[in-house]
Amino acid sequence: MPSAPAEPRTVVPLTGQDARWEKHNTDRENRILQAAVELIELSDAGADVTIAQIAERAGLAKSVLYRRFTGRDELDRRIRSFIAAQLSAAFDSELDYTQGTIRQIISRTILVLVDWVSDHPKLVEFMRTGPSADDDDLDAVSSLAKSVARRANEIMSALATSIGMADNDFQPLTSALVTMTDGSVRQWIRDPDVTMSRGSMVDTLTSYVWFVVDGEIRARGLTVDPDMQVLAVISALLGPQPPS
C-alpha cells in the first residue's frame, strides 16, 4: 500500500530580532574559537588550554561556554573545524584556475601549506589530536587533506569536461598528490638535519607535483605547457571554434 505523501515542511522566516540574536551567537562563538586558537599558539607545545583560560581571553563567563558546547570534546572538535576552515579558504583562493599558469597555481597552493605548517606548528599538532566537527573517522588534518583532494579533483574534472574529455575522474591522482605533499612537508618540518629553505621546498614540491600531473595528462593523450595561463591552455586544446 503506497505511503501517504509527506506533509510539506513549513519554513518560518527569521524575524529581525531572531536574525540579530543568531548573529550575536555566531559572533560570540567565533570569539570563543579565536581565543582558543590564540591560546594554543601561546602555550607550550602539547599543553592543555582550559575552559577558564578560553573564557577569560574571549571576555566571557565560563557559563557561556558551557551553554554553547556540550562538553570539552565538542569544543575541541569545533576548534579544529575553525582552524581547518581558515586553511581551507586559503587553499580555495589559491586553487582559482582563472588566475595564473598551471605551475603558478601548483606553487602558490603548496606555499600556503608550507607557510602555514611552518608558522603554526602547534595548531597542526592540535588538529592531529582528534577529529573535527564533521568527520568522526579521521583526525582533522587528514579530513582537511581529503577535502582539498576532493576540491582539486572537482576542478580538474571540470576542466577535463570543458575540453570534451570523457574520462574526467582524477580522484586517485589528487589524493596521491595531497598525500605526497603533506608527507613531504611534515618530514621537512620535523627533521632537524634538513637544510632546505622554505622557498626551495616549495619549488621542489612544485616540480614533483607537475611531473605527476604531466604524466597523467600525457597518458590521456594530451600535452600542455605548465607556463601557459590555464584558460589559454583550455582554448588551445579546444582549437579554433566555429563562429557563432
Secondary structure as the mmCIF struct_conf table of DSSP 4:
data_model
#
loop_
_struct_conf.conf_type_id
_struct_conf.id
_struct_conf.beg_label_comp_id
_struct_conf.beg_label_asym_id
_struct_conf.beg_label_seq_id
_struct_conf.end_label_comp_id
_struct_conf.end_label_asym_id
_struct_conf.end_label_seq_id
HELX_LH_PP_P HELX_LH_PP_P1 PRO A 2 THR A 15
HELX_RH_AL_P HELX_RH_AL_P1 GLY A 16 LEU A 42
BEND BEND1 SER A 43 SER A 43
HELX_LH_PP_P HELX_LH_PP_P2 ASP A 44 ASP A 44
TURN_TY1_P TURN_TY1_P1 ALA A 45 GLY A 46
HELX_RH_AL_P HELX_RH_AL_P2 ILE A 51 ALA A 58
TURN_TY1_P TURN_TY1_P2 GLY A 59 GLY A 59
HELX_RH_AL_P HELX_RH_AL_P3 LYS A 62 ARG A 68
BEND BEND2 THR A 70 GLY A 71
HELX_RH_AL_P HELX_RH_AL_P4 ARG A 72 GLU A 94
TURN_TY1_P TURN_TY1_P3 LEU A 95 LEU A 95
TURN_TY1_P TURN_TY1_P4 TYR A 97 THR A 98
BEND BEND3 GLN A 99 GLY A 100
STRN STRN1 THR A 101 THR A 101
HELX_RH_AL_P HELX_RH_AL_P5 ILE A 102 ASP A 119
HELX_RH_AL_P HELX_RH_AL_P6 PRO A 121 ARG A 128
TURN_TY1_P TURN_TY1_P5 THR A 129 THR A 129
BEND BEND4 GLY A 130 GLY A 130
BEND BEND5 ALA A 133 ASP A 134
BEND BEND6 ASP A 136 LEU A 138
HELX_RH_AL_P HELX_RH_AL_P7 ALA A 140 SER A 162
TURN_TY1_P TURN_TY1_P6 ILE A 163 GLY A 164
BEND BEND7 ALA A 166 ALA A 166
HELX_RH_AL_P HELX_RH_AL_P8 GLN A 171 ARG A 190
TURN_TY1_P TURN_TY1_P7 PRO A 192 ASP A 193
HELX_RH_AL_P HELX_RH_AL_P9 ARG A 198 ALA A 219
TURN_TY1_P TURN_TY1_P8 ARG A 220 GLY A 221
TURN_TY1_P TURN_TY1_P9 PRO A 226 ASP A 227
BEND BEND8 MET A 228 MET A 228
STRN STRN2 GLN A 229 GLN A 229
HELX_RH_AL_P HELX_RH_AL_P10 VAL A 230 LEU A 238
HELX_LH_PP_P HELX_LH_PP_P3 PRO A 240 PRO A 243
#
